[in-house]
Every structure is written in C-alpha cells, then in structure tokens.
Amino acid sequence: MNPHRRLLGAFVLVGAVFTVLRLRAVTLPLWWDEAFTVQRYIREGPTTILSADAYVANNHVAFSFFTWLTTRLLGEGDVAVRLWALIPAIIAIVLIVRFLIVHVNASVGLIALTFVTTSTLWLSLSTQARGYGLVILAATIMLLTVVNNDRQPRLGHDLTFAFAGAVAILTFPPAVAVYLAHAGVWLLRRRRNRLRLVITTFVTGVATAVIYLPILPLLIERSDRVGSRFAEPIGWFSPLLAPLQIAGGPSFGFGTGVGFTQSTGPTYLLFGTELVFGTGTVTGIVAAILGVIGLIVVFVRVSSALGTHLVAGLGGSIVLLAPFGFHLADRYLAFVLVHSLIAITFGAATLLGVFGQSRNMSQTMVAAACVFAVVASLPVTWPSANVPIQAFRPAALDANEAHQDGATIITDHYHIGFRVYLPGIPVERAPDQATLETLVCDASGPRVYLKNPDVTTYSIPSCLRDQTPVTYRQQRAPGTIDVWYLPAVFAPETPRTR
C-alpha cells in the first residue's frame, strides 16, 4: 500500500477514536467540580458568577457565563453544560493539527492527534463542565497568532491575540502568565507597531480587571491556596520541565489524568512503574525528555518563532506565576497544554525518523506507531469515557423513582452531586450519626438512604449492616456510590449505569 494511504488510513482511525471517546465522555454524569459549577454559578446567573460572597476558585467566570447563556436556550442537560468545554477543545486540536500539517508535514500532525487521543487528561479537560477546554482554545489562538505573524503583525492580529488573552484570563486567571509571556516575546521579535501591542495588552489588562473587580481582592488573596492540598508548588526545576512532565505524562501513561483511580496501561508494561498523580513518574520523565528534544528540533529545523514562543509559554509563564504560590496540578496547566503537546510531538517525530532521509519509510512507521498507540490505550481510554468519575446521576435518578412511589430520601451529608440531580425533591438530612440512625432505622414507611461517597464521618446505620446496597460504579474512591432501599422491594430491578 502507498505510504500516503497508510497515513490517511491512520488519520481516519485515530480521528474516529478521538471523536467516539469524546461523544461518549460528554454524556457521563457530572462529578463534584462540575456539579458545584452548575449548582452554584450556572443556575444562579451573572450576579452570582461575579459575586464576592459566592466566589471560590472553582468558578471559571467566562465559562460559567457562556454556559449560563447556552442553558437558557438548550436547558441544563449534562451535554449542554459541557458544550463550552467540548467544542472549544475540539477546535483547538483541529487548529493545531492543521498548523502542523501545513507548516511541517502530515506525519507530525498525526502524531499530535494520537497523543491527544491516547491522553485521558485531554479527554477529561475537553469533556467536563469546567473552563479548561475554553482555556486550551484561547491558548492555541494566542500561540498560533504570534507564531504566524511573528515579524509583521496587523491590527487584526493584535486584536485577536488580545481577545484570546482576555477569554483565557477571564476563564482561568493564572492564564495571564502565558498571555504576558507571549506578549513580551512578540514585542521583542516584531519589526513594527510595538506601541500598538503595548496599548492592546494594557487595555486587555484593564478590561479584565474591571470585569473581575467585585472578586479581584479574593483572586489575589487566595491565589496560593488553589491546589495546595494535592499538587506541588513551583520549584527551581519547574520552568519548562514541569509542564512537559505533568501535562505530558498522562499522554504516555494512559492514566486517568485527574488523579483519582489510577490505571496501568502500556507504560506500566514497558517501564514497570505505576502512573501516579503529579511529578516524579517515569512517564513524566519520558515526556520531559521528548519535549526537550522536540524544542531543540523546532529551533533547528522548523521555526525560531515557534521555538521561542514554546519556551516562553512553558518556561516564562511558570516563572511569572512563582511569586503567587501557584501549584502545579495537571489541569491547572491547561494554558500550556498545547505547548507541551507540540514539543512532545516533535520529540516523538524525531525518534520515528520523520525528519530523516526516507520519507516513505517514516510515514509507514508513524502510521503503524500511531495506530498501535491508540489501540493499546483503549483498555484505559474506553473506561475513562464510559465510567463516570462520580456516579451521582444514576444513583439520584433511581432514588427519585422510589420517591415518586412514596419513599423518603435520606442522606447523611447532602452532596452537591445529588442536589444537582434532585432539584426541588425533599431530602431528609441527618446532621449527626444519632439522627441518621433514627431516620433510617426507626422511621416507618419506605426509605432510600443515599450515602455521601466523599464523607467518612458517618457509619452505616445498624439496620443496614446486614443488607447489600445497590452500587453505582465510579472512577473516584471508594469506587462506588452505595444506596440502600428499605424495604428492598423499592430497589430498582436494573440500576442505571450512567
């Protein structure tokens, strides 16, 4: 078969898997972060979205606002509240793959698409009702704008860059670092209209500050707390290497990329190590090495503009964030995820001989390697797209059916994940263990006990200890959401799975 046809066939297969995984994942039940965003901000609207009294870092302002507008038209279905993550993230990867095909070759574009397809980090960030997909698109537009118009930018390019920067900042404030890093490099490299860039950057800063004004003091005050419970702060080695290691690592380990239940994919088989959340893993080290190789190749063989801006994003943005106590969780690095992808892609392309003498041979190798990687990753990527992080929706909907038949719903601590699926449904809440015992064991009539999966301070009521609950499988510990039905006849014959 012609090597070009092999490459095209690989594109079709990888693209199909990429699409199917996202179409499956976007229909999963909401997990804690998503449910909180929907319940606290999207349902309440703009006054709450920009309220200091309601602010926590979970609020991605631009995403919450755009989604609030969308749900006014489409309703609050789980797919509808995720559209501003799904569509921007897909557009971003289309732009990147097209850029690589046009400016380098199709093999490099296929490798980039493969890494995104095998990465559960990319999958989760592009299919959750959070602002990370929007940040990825904004960062992509910023990067491609400055690279494609490096020396002789027009007014439209400056405005596009400023608008993308504003969207990124208004969605996830730390993205200001990558915006400033690119703006600084662009200012030094461009040959004309430097003052115009300074003015548009200043106006962007003022405009975003004005929009953020009601919550700006809280943004600054709490900047060092975000992620502090589960992520490492910026260290001396963090610029450049940390984004490659953290954001790139899940692409190789085929783990969940969210830090909950960990999976062992092909990387475990090859390197004999489990993928763990954060830095310090073999997969992360491999990603960092490939990224550094890729950056060198970009400077030498592709474009000094692209190489300089990749370094500015991966290194400069982290340096700018260091004084604010920023913590390096994978999803918090969404604003440099595209930078990591491009660097690692060029590293892998180099090892696969894409820039060698025999183009036909390299195309065959790339096609085979990409198909193998996607197929080998399916034992982990497929469950990630089909098993919810937290199974609140099926548990809540089954409980609501019992409630419609006369059962009382009882919970120990009313999780927001249940609340978002039970709007207006009366739920008995137990403030302590004794009250829970009374509500569940001493009351008459049919009852449903929804156990909060994130709270361990309550014990199972004594009357339920010999009964088997209905379980709903999820990725996050403890692995299931447990629901008890009294009497058991009220339990669903076939519990929902999604």
C-alpha positions as CSV (number, residue, x, y, z in Angstrom):
1,M,0.0,0.0,0.0
2,N,1.1,3.5,-0.8
3,P,2.6,5.2,2.4
4,H,0.4,8.2,1.9
5,R,-2.7,5.9,2.0
6,R,-1.4,4.3,5.1
7,L,-1.0,7.7,6.7
8,L,-4.5,8.7,5.6
9,G,-5.9,5.4,7.0
10,A,-4.2,6.0,10.3
11,F,-5.7,9.6,10.4
12,V,-9.2,8.2,9.8
13,L,-8.8,5.5,12.5
14,V,-7.2,7.8,15.1
15,G,-9.8,10.6,14.3
16,A,-12.6,8.1,14.7
17,V,-11.4,7.0,18.1
18,F,-10.8,10.6,19.1
19,T,-14.4,11.5,18.2
20,V,-16.1,8.5,19.7
21,L,-14.3,8.9,23.1
22,R,-15.5,12.5,23.4
23,L,-19.0,11.8,22.3
24,R,-19.2,9.1,25.0
25,A,-17.5,11.0,27.8
26,V,-19.6,14.1,27.3
27,T,-22.7,12.1,28.3
28,L,-21.3,10.9,31.6
29,P,-22.8,12.1,34.9
30,L,-21.4,15.3,36.4
31,W,-18.8,14.9,39.1
32,W,-18.2,17.1,42.2
33,D,-16.4,20.1,40.4
34,E,-18.9,20.1,37.6
35,A,-22.0,19.8,39.8
36,F,-20.7,22.6,42.0
37,T,-20.2,24.8,38.9
38,V,-23.7,24.1,37.7
39,Q,-25.5,24.4,41.0
40,R,-23.6,27.4,42.4
41,Y,-23.0,29.5,39.3
42,I,-24.7,28.4,36.1
43,R,-28.1,28.1,37.7
44,E,-27.8,31.4,39.5
45,G,-26.5,33.5,36.6
46,P,-24.2,36.6,36.2
47,T,-24.9,38.3,39.6
48,T,-23.7,35.2,41.5
49,I,-20.9,34.4,39.0
50,L,-19.3,37.8,39.8
51,S,-20.3,37.9,43.5
52,A,-17.6,38.1,46.1
53,D,-19.9,36.3,48.5
54,A,-20.2,33.3,46.2
55,Y,-16.7,33.2,44.9
56,V,-14.4,30.2,45.1
57,A,-11.7,29.2,42.7
58,N,-14.0,26.6,41.2
59,N,-15.7,29.5,39.3
60,H,-14.3,29.8,35.8
61,V,-16.1,33.1,35.1
62,A,-16.2,33.2,31.3
63,F,-17.1,29.6,31.1
64,S,-19.8,29.9,33.7
65,F,-21.3,33.0,31.9
66,F,-21.2,31.4,28.4
67,T,-22.8,28.2,29.7
68,W,-25.4,30.2,31.6
69,L,-26.4,31.8,28.3
70,T,-26.4,28.5,26.5
71,T,-28.6,26.7,29.1
72,R,-31.2,29.4,28.7
73,L,-31.6,28.1,25.2
74,L,-30.8,24.4,25.4
75,G,-31.7,23.6,29.0
76,E,-29.4,22.2,31.7
77,G,-28.7,18.7,30.4
78,D,-25.3,17.3,31.1
79,V,-24.2,17.6,27.5
80,A,-25.5,21.2,27.3
81,V,-23.4,22.4,30.2
82,R,-20.3,20.8,28.7
83,L,-20.5,22.4,25.2
84,W,-18.2,25.3,26.1
85,A,-15.6,22.7,27.0
86,L,-16.1,20.2,24.3
87,I,-16.4,22.4,21.2
88,P,-13.5,24.8,22.0
89,A,-11.2,21.9,22.8
90,I,-12.0,20.1,19.5
91,I,-11.5,23.4,17.6
92,A,-8.1,23.8,19.3
93,I,-6.8,20.4,18.3
94,V,-8.1,20.9,14.7
95,L,-6.2,24.2,14.6
96,I,-3.0,22.6,15.9
97,V,-3.1,19.6,13.7
98,R,-3.8,21.7,10.6
99,F,-0.9,24.1,11.6
100,L,1.5,21.1,11.9
101,I,0.3,19.6,8.6
102,V,0.6,22.9,6.7
103,H,3.9,24.1,8.2
104,V,5.7,20.7,8.7
105,N,4.0,17.6,7.4
106,A,1.1,15.2,7.8
107,S,3.2,12.7,9.9
108,V,3.7,15.3,12.7
109,G,0.0,16.3,12.6
110,L,-0.9,12.6,13.0
111,I,1.4,12.2,16.0
112,A,-0.1,15.2,17.7
113,L,-3.6,13.9,17.2
114,T,-2.5,10.5,18.5
115,F,-1.2,12.0,21.7
116,V,-4.4,13.8,22.3
117,T,-6.4,10.7,21.6
118,T,-4.5,8.5,24.0
119,S,-4.4,11.1,26.7
120,T,-7.1,10.9,29.4
121,L,-6.0,14.3,30.6
122,W,-7.0,15.8,27.3
123,L,-10.2,13.7,27.3
124,S,-11.3,14.8,30.8
125,L,-10.4,18.5,30.3
126,S,-12.3,18.6,27.0
127,T,-15.5,16.9,28.2
128,Q,-16.1,18.3,31.7
129,A,-18.2,21.3,32.6
130,R,-15.2,23.4,33.5
131,G,-13.4,26.2,31.7
132,Y,-10.3,24.2,30.7
133,G,-11.4,23.5,27.2
134,L,-12.0,27.2,26.6
135,V,-8.6,28.0,28.1
136,I,-7.0,25.4,25.7
137,L,-8.6,27.1,22.7
138,A,-7.6,30.6,23.8
139,A,-4.0,29.5,24.4
140,T,-4.0,27.8,21.0
141,I,-5.2,31.0,19.3
142,M,-2.6,33.1,21.1
143,L,0.2,30.8,20.2
144,L,-0.7,30.5,16.5
145,T,-1.4,34.2,16.2
146,V,2.1,35.2,17.4
147,V,3.9,32.5,15.5
148,N,2.1,33.0,12.2
149,N,2.5,36.8,12.4
150,D,5.9,37.0,14.2
151,R,7.5,39.9,12.4
152,Q,4.8,42.0,10.5
153,P,1.6,41.8,12.5
154,R,-1.5,43.7,11.5
155,L,-4.1,45.3,13.7
156,G,-6.4,42.3,13.4
157,H,-3.6,40.0,14.7
158,D,-3.1,42.2,17.8
159,L,-6.8,42.3,18.4
160,T,-7.2,38.5,18.0
161,F,-4.3,38.0,20.4
162,A,-5.8,40.4,22.9
163,F,-9.3,38.9,22.7
164,A,-8.0,35.3,23.1
165,G,-5.9,36.5,26.1
166,A,-8.9,38.1,27.7
167,V,-11.0,35.0,27.3
168,A,-8.2,32.9,28.8
169,I,-7.8,35.2,31.8
170,L,-11.5,35.6,32.4
171,T,-11.8,31.8,32.4
172,F,-8.8,30.9,34.5
173,P,-6.8,33.9,35.9
174,P,-3.4,32.2,36.0
175,A,-3.5,32.2,32.2
176,V,-2.5,35.8,32.4
177,A,1.1,34.5,32.7
178,V,1.1,32.8,29.3
179,Y,-0.5,35.9,27.8
180,L,2.2,38.1,29.2
181,A,4.9,35.7,28.2
182,H,3.8,35.6,24.6
183,A,3.3,39.4,24.5
184,G,6.8,40.0,25.9
185,V,8.4,37.8,23.3
186,W,6.3,39.2,20.5
187,L,7.2,42.7,21.5
188,L,10.9,41.9,21.2
189,R,10.6,40.0,17.9
190,R,8.2,42.1,15.9
191,R,9.6,44.8,13.5
192,R,6.8,47.3,13.7
193,N,3.9,48.6,15.7
194,R,5.3,47.7,19.1
195,L,3.4,50.5,20.7
196,R,0.2,49.1,19.5
197,L,0.9,45.8,21.2
198,V,1.7,47.6,24.4
199,I,-1.6,49.5,24.2
200,T,-3.7,46.4,23.4
201,T,-2.1,44.5,26.2
202,F,-2.7,47.3,28.6
203,V,-6.4,47.6,27.5
204,T,-6.8,43.9,27.9
205,G,-5.4,44.1,31.5
206,V,-7.7,47.0,32.4
207,A,-10.8,45.4,30.8
208,T,-10.3,42.0,32.6
209,A,-9.5,43.8,35.9
210,V,-12.7,45.8,35.6
211,I,-14.8,42.7,34.9
212,Y,-13.1,40.9,37.8
213,L,-13.4,43.9,40.1
214,P,-16.0,42.5,42.5
215,I,-13.8,39.4,43.2
216,L,-10.3,40.7,42.3
217,P,-9.2,41.0,46.0
218,L,-10.2,37.4,46.6
219,L,-8.5,36.2,43.4
220,I,-5.2,37.7,44.7
221,E,-5.6,36.7,48.3
222,R,-6.4,33.1,47.6
223,S,-4.0,32.5,44.7
224,D,-1.7,30.4,46.8
225,R,-4.4,28.1,48.1
226,V,-5.6,26.6,44.8
227,G,-4.4,23.0,44.5
228,S,-2.4,23.2,47.7
229,R,-3.9,20.0,49.1
230,F,-2.9,17.8,46.2
231,A,-0.3,19.5,44.0
232,E,3.3,20.6,44.3
233,P,4.3,24.3,44.4
234,I,6.6,25.8,41.8
235,G,10.3,24.7,42.4
236,W,13.6,25.7,40.8
237,F,13.2,22.9,38.2
238,S,9.6,23.8,37.3
239,P,10.0,26.2,34.4
240,L,10.0,24.4,31.1
241,L,10.3,20.8,32.6
242,A,7.3,20.8,34.9
243,P,4.7,21.5,32.2
244,L,6.2,18.8,30.0
245,Q,6.4,16.3,32.8
246,I,2.9,16.9,34.3
247,A,0.9,17.8,31.3
248,G,2.7,15.4,29.0
249,G,2.9,12.5,31.4
250,P,-0.7,11.3,31.2
251,S,-0.4,11.1,27.4
252,F,2.1,8.4,27.9
253,G,0.8,6.6,30.9
254,F,-2.8,6.4,29.7
255,G,-3.9,7.1,33.3
256,T,-7.0,9.0,34.4
257,G,-5.2,12.3,34.2
258,V,-7.4,13.5,37.1
259,G,-5.6,12.0,40.0
260,F,-8.3,9.6,41.2
261,T,-8.3,5.9,40.5
262,Q,-5.0,5.1,38.8
263,S,-4.7,2.8,35.8
264,T,-1.8,0.8,34.4
265,G,-1.6,1.0,30.7
266,P,1.2,0.2,28.2
267,T,3.6,2.4,30.2
268,Y,3.3,0.1,33.1
269,L,4.1,-2.9,30.9
270,L,7.1,-1.1,29.3
271,F,8.6,0.6,32.3
272,G,7.3,-1.4,35.3
273,T,6.0,1.6,37.2
274,E,2.6,2.8,38.2
275,L,1.4,6.2,36.9
276,V,0.9,8.4,39.9
277,F,-0.6,11.8,40.1
278,G,1.8,14.7,39.7
279,T,5.5,14.8,39.1
280,G,8.3,12.3,39.5
281,T,7.0,9.4,37.4
282,V,8.8,7.6,34.7
283,T,6.1,8.6,32.2
284,G,6.6,12.2,33.1
285,I,10.3,12.0,32.7
286,V,9.9,10.4,29.3
287,A,7.5,13.2,28.3
288,A,10.0,15.8,29.6
289,I,12.9,14.2,27.6
290,L,10.8,14.0,24.4
291,G,9.7,17.6,25.0
292,V,13.3,18.9,25.3
293,I,14.3,17.0,22.2
294,G,11.3,18.4,20.4
295,L,12.1,22.0,21.4
296,I,15.7,21.6,20.0
297,V,14.3,20.2,16.8
298,V,11.8,23.1,16.5
299,F,14.6,25.6,16.8
300,V,16.9,23.8,14.4
301,R,14.6,22.6,11.7
302,V,11.2,24.3,11.9
303,S,10.9,27.9,13.2
304,S,12.7,30.1,15.7
305,A,9.4,31.9,16.3
306,L,7.6,28.7,17.2
307,G,10.5,27.5,19.4
308,T,10.9,30.9,21.2
309,H,7.2,31.1,22.0
310,L,7.0,27.5,23.1
311,V,9.8,28.2,25.6
312,A,8.1,31.4,26.6
313,G,4.9,29.6,27.4
314,L,6.4,26.5,29.0
315,G,9.1,28.4,31.0
316,G,8.2,32.1,31.2
317,S,4.6,31.6,32.3
318,I,5.7,29.4,35.2
319,V,8.4,31.9,36.3
320,L,5.7,34.7,36.3
321,L,3.4,32.6,38.5
322,A,6.0,31.6,41.0
323,P,5.6,34.6,43.3
324,F,1.9,33.9,43.7
325,G,2.2,30.4,45.2
326,F,0.8,28.7,42.1
327,H,0.5,24.9,42.4
328,L,1.3,22.6,39.5
329,A,-1.7,20.3,39.1
330,D,-2.1,18.9,35.6
331,R,-5.5,20.6,34.8
332,Y,-4.2,24.0,36.1
333,L,-1.6,23.8,33.3
334,A,-4.3,23.8,30.6
335,F,-3.0,27.1,29.3
336,V,0.3,25.4,28.3
337,L,-1.1,22.0,27.4
338,V,-0.9,22.8,23.7
339,H,2.7,24.0,24.1
340,S,3.6,20.7,25.8
341,L,1.8,18.8,23.0
342,I,3.7,20.4,20.3
343,A,7.1,20.0,22.0
344,I,6.5,16.3,22.8
345,T,5.1,15.7,19.3
346,F,8.3,17.0,17.7
347,G,10.4,14.8,20.1
348,A,8.4,11.7,19.1
349,A,8.5,12.6,15.4
350,T,12.3,12.8,15.6
351,L,12.6,9.4,17.1
352,L,10.3,8.0,14.5
353,G,12.5,9.3,11.7
354,V,10.1,11.9,10.4
355,F,13.0,14.3,9.7
356,G,15.3,11.7,8.2
357,Q,16.1,10.8,4.6
358,S,13.4,8.1,3.8
359,R,10.1,9.9,3.9
360,N,8.1,6.9,2.8
361,M,9.6,4.7,5.5
362,S,9.0,7.3,8.2
363,Q,5.3,7.7,7.1
364,T,4.8,3.9,7.4
365,M,6.5,3.9,10.8
366,V,4.4,6.8,12.0
367,A,1.2,5.3,10.8
368,A,1.9,1.9,12.4
369,A,3.1,3.5,15.7
370,C,0.1,5.8,16.0
371,V,-2.4,3.0,15.3
372,F,-0.7,0.8,17.8
373,A,-0.7,3.5,20.5
374,V,-4.4,4.3,20.1
375,V,-5.4,0.6,20.1
376,A,-3.1,-0.2,23.1
377,S,-4.5,2.7,25.0
378,L,-8.2,1.6,24.6
379,P,-8.2,-0.6,27.8
380,V,-7.9,2.7,29.7
381,T,-9.3,5.4,27.5
382,W,-12.5,3.5,26.8
383,P,-13.4,3.0,30.5
384,S,-12.4,6.7,31.1
385,A,-15.1,7.6,28.5
386,N,-17.7,5.2,29.9
387,V,-17.3,5.0,33.7
388,P,-18.2,8.3,35.5
389,I,-15.8,9.9,37.8
390,Q,-18.6,10.1,40.3
391,A,-22.0,8.3,39.7
392,F,-24.4,10.8,41.2
393,R,-26.8,10.9,38.3
394,P,-27.8,7.2,38.2
395,A,-28.0,7.0,42.0
396,A,-30.1,10.1,42.3
397,L,-32.5,9.2,39.4
398,D,-33.1,5.7,40.8
399,A,-33.7,7.2,44.2
400,N,-36.1,9.7,42.7
401,E,-38.1,6.9,41.1
402,A,-38.5,5.3,44.5
403,H,-39.5,8.7,45.9
404,Q,-42.2,9.1,43.3
405,D,-43.6,5.8,44.6
406,G,-43.7,7.1,48.1
407,A,-40.3,6.6,49.6
408,T,-38.5,9.1,51.7
409,I,-35.0,10.0,50.6
410,I,-32.4,10.3,53.4
411,T,-28.8,11.3,53.3
412,D,-26.0,11.9,55.8
413,H,-24.5,14.9,54.2
414,Y,-26.4,16.2,51.1
415,H,-23.7,16.1,48.5
416,I,-24.0,18.8,45.8
417,G,-23.7,16.0,43.2
418,F,-27.0,14.6,44.4
419,R,-28.5,18.1,44.7
420,V,-27.9,19.0,41.1
421,Y,-30.0,15.9,40.0
422,L,-32.7,16.3,42.6
423,P,-33.8,19.9,42.3
424,G,-37.0,20.6,44.3
425,I,-37.1,17.0,45.7
426,P,-37.4,16.9,49.5
427,V,-34.5,15.1,51.1
428,E,-34.1,14.3,54.9
429,R,-30.7,15.3,56.0
430,A,-29.0,13.9,59.1
431,P,-26.8,16.4,61.0
432,D,-25.2,13.6,63.1
433,Q,-25.0,9.8,63.5
434,A,-27.8,9.5,66.0
435,T,-30.2,11.4,63.8
436,L,-29.2,9.2,60.8
437,E,-29.9,6.1,62.9
438,T,-33.3,7.4,63.7
439,L,-34.2,8.5,60.2
440,V,-33.1,5.2,58.6
441,C,-33.8,2.5,61.2
442,D,-36.6,3.9,63.4
443,A,-38.9,5.5,60.9
444,S,-41.8,3.8,59.2
445,G,-42.6,3.7,55.6
446,P,-40.3,3.1,52.6
447,R,-36.9,4.9,52.7
448,V,-33.9,5.4,50.5
449,Y,-30.6,6.1,52.0
450,L,-28.1,8.0,49.8
451,K,-24.7,7.6,51.3
452,N,-22.3,10.5,50.5
453,P,-19.2,8.9,48.9
454,D,-16.9,11.7,50.0
455,V,-17.7,11.8,53.7
456,T,-16.4,9.1,56.0
457,T,-17.5,10.5,59.4
458,Y,-20.8,8.6,59.3
459,S,-21.1,4.9,59.9
460,I,-23.6,2.7,58.2
461,P,-26.8,2.6,60.2
462,S,-27.1,-0.5,62.3
463,C,-30.2,-1.8,60.5
464,L,-28.4,-1.7,57.1
465,R,-25.2,-3.6,58.1
466,D,-26.5,-6.9,57.0
467,Q,-28.1,-5.6,53.8
468,T,-26.4,-5.3,50.5
469,P,-26.7,-1.8,48.9
470,V,-27.3,-1.0,45.3
471,T,-24.0,0.1,44.0
472,Y,-23.1,2.5,41.2
473,R,-19.6,2.2,39.8
474,Q,-17.4,5.2,39.5
475,Q,-13.7,6.1,39.0
476,R,-13.2,8.1,42.2
477,A,-12.6,6.4,45.5
478,P,-14.3,4.5,47.1
479,G,-15.1,3.1,43.7
480,T,-18.9,3.1,44.1
481,I,-21.8,5.1,45.3
482,D,-23.9,3.0,47.7
483,V,-27.7,3.3,48.1
484,W,-29.9,1.3,50.4
485,Y,-33.6,0.8,49.8
486,L,-36.0,-0.1,52.7
487,P,-37.8,-2.3,52.1
488,A,-35.7,-3.9,49.4
489,V,-38.8,-4.1,47.1
490,F,-38.3,-0.4,46.3
491,A,-34.8,-1.1,44.9
492,P,-34.5,-0.8,41.1
493,E,-34.5,-4.2,39.3
494,T,-31.9,-2.9,36.9
495,P,-29.9,0.0,38.4
496,R,-28.8,2.7,36.0
497,T,-25.2,2.7,35.0
498,R,-24.9,6.2,33.6
